[in-house]
Amino acid sequence: MDQADAEDLQLFIENDGQLYERTHVPIMKNLMAKRARGTYDHALAPKAFGYLVEEGAKKYAREFADNASWSKLFPPAVRREAAKGLADRFEIKAKLGELDYLVPGGGSGRTARAGSSSRTGRATGRKTAAQLDGEIAQALREKPASRSGPRVLGVSRVKTFAGRSSIRADVQYPGEDRARVEFVGPSAGAGPVVMILRGHQTFVDDPSRFGNFGPDWVRRFYAS
């Protein structure tokens, strides 16, 4: 099972507005209602998120994989891991009280999605999205809260064409929203690498110092 693929799928789902409003919110509302009734079972939560993961895998394939078979792109083990990740994230946010608004009478009805740059803390002193994401990441990954460099949240090879490979990384710097970065380099060995961020293209200086181009190259690039 490719952990990076599961993380990539999870991040895609969490940052897609249509999936969030159409499927993600209803699932969380249902689970929050079960928590309020005392019938919530975290061991069963990944099954609830499985429907969202399947929908997300299909949409991901349509948008990024040249209509490749979604079930081959994200095999069952990867989808199960992504569903578990979504369930774990839900559990932590619920315990932090950040999903109380989904329970009737439990909040203001706020529906801004996690990770959106437009979401801000309320005047009641609740945590901002950046603060909450930091706590969630720490709880899920058991990494120190303070870190000066970027954190790589997921890396996946998108496609290969004409001897070149495209690799996408979801990266987060301390105090900033996560960013999606694309790297284009040789499909085998070392060679010129272009980094694409927010529509701007930049050649990486001396890319060979990070080894052969691939997902591990991206991780070494950000670890340097």
N, C-alpha and C positions, 0 to 999 in steps of 0.2 A: 504494500500500500504506500503510495506517494503522499507523505504528509504535506509537502509543498502544494500539491494539487488540491488537497482538501482545504488548506488555508486560503488558497487563491479563490476557490469556489465560494467559500464562506464570506470572504471580503466582497466579492462581486455581489452576492445576495444582499449583504448588509448595506451596500451603497447604491442599490438600484431602487429608485423611487417608486416605480410601478409595482415591483415585487413587494416592497415594504407596505404600501397602502392596501394592495389587493389581497395579499396572503400573510405577510409577516405579522401585521397588527392583529388580524382576527385570531391567529394562533396564540399570540401573547395574551390577548383578552381572555381567551378560553382558559389558558393555563393560570392566569391571575385569578379568574373566578374560582377555579379549583383550589387555589391556595387559600382564598377567602373562606371556602367551605371546609377546608381541612382535608380535602381528598387528593391533593397534588402528590404525585409520585415522580421524583426526578428521574428515576430509572426508566420511566416510560416516556419522558419528555422528548428524547431524540426521535421517537416514532412520530410524534406530532409534527416535528420539524422536517420529517422526511418528505412530506408533500411539498413543502417550500423548496427543499433542496432539489427535488426532481424538476420542479418548474424552473428553478434557477439554472440547473445544468442544461436544460433545453434552450433557454434564452442565451446562455453563454455560448453554446455551440453555434447558434444562429449568428451571433454578433462577432465572434472571434475565431472560429475554427473552420471557416469555409464550408459550413453546413455538414461538418463531420458528425457521425453518429454520437449523440450526447452520451449514450450508455457506454460506448467504448472510450470516449474522452474522459468520462468520470465513471469508472466501474463501481460496482456496489460497495466495495470496501472504502473507497474514497468518499462516496456519498454518505455512508454511515458515519465516517469520521467528521465530515462537515456538519451533519445533523447533530452530532454530539457536541461539537464546538458551539453551535448556535444555542443548544440547550444549556450548556455551561454558562455561556454569556448571559442568557436570560435569567438563570438562577442568581447570578451575582448581582445583576441590575435589580432584580426583584428584592433581594436582601438589603440592598442599599436604599430601597424606597423610591428608586427612579421610575418604577412602572406603576406606582399607586394610582396615577391618573387614568389607567386603563380599567380600574375597578369603579363601578358606579358609586359616586359619593366619596371616592378616595382621592380625588385630585381635581385639577382645573380643566381636564379634557385636552391637555396639550398633546399634539400629535407630530411635532417636529421629529424627524428620524435621527437616530444615533449616527454620529459622524458628520452631520450636515453643518456647514460653516455658519448657517443662519441661526442655529440654536444657541441661546444664551441662558445664563443662570437667571432665575427669577428673583424678585426683590425679597423673597422670604429667606434668602441665604442658601438656596440649594446649589449644588455643584454645577459648574459649567460642563459642557460636553467634553472639553479637553481634559478637565480634572477627572471626570467620570471615566473616560476612556483610559486614562493613566492608571486608575485604581483597578479597572477590569483587566487590563493587560498584565499588571503586576500579579493579580490573583490567579489568572489563567496560566501565565508562563513562569511564575515564581522567579522573576528577575528583579534586580534592584530598581527602586522607583526613580532614582536620580542617575541620569546618564547623559553625557555631553554630546555623544554622537547619535547618528540615526539608528533606528531599529527597523530591520527588514521583517515585514509581517508576512510576506509570501513572495515566492518566485516561481514563475512557470514559463515554459517554452511555448510560445503562441503558434508560430508557423515557420517553415523553412521554404525558401524560394531562391532559385538561381544561385545556389552556393552560399546563401546568407541565411542566418537565423534571427528571428525576432524573439526576444525574451522580455517579459514584463515583470516588474517588481512593484510591490506596494510597500512604501517606505514612510516612516513617521519620525520627524525630528521632535525633540522635547518641546512641548508647548505649542505644537502646530498640528493641524489636521493631517491625516495621512494623504500621501500623494502617490499617484500612479506614474511610474517611469518606464519607458520602453528603451531597450538597448538593441541595436542591430549590429551584428558582427558575423564573422565567418562561421559557416555551419560545422567546420572541423578545424582544429588547430587554432593558431593565433593570427591576428591581423587587425586592421583598422576597426574601431568600434565607435558607433554614433550613439549618443545619449539623447533621448527625446523627452522633454519635460514641458508640459503646458504649451505644446506647439513649437517650442524652440529646440533646434538641433545643435548639438555640440560634440565635436570629436574629442574622445578621451585621450589624454596625453599618455603615451607609452603604455598602451593596454596590455602588452605582453608581460608586464611585471606582475599581473594578476593570474598568469597562466593561460591555458587554452580557454577559449570563449565558451560559455555555457552557464547554467544556473549557479554553479559554484563560483564561477568567475564574478558574477554579480555580487554574491555574498562577500567574496574577498575584497571587491572594490569598495563596498561600504564599510568593511571592517578595518580598512587601512587608515 
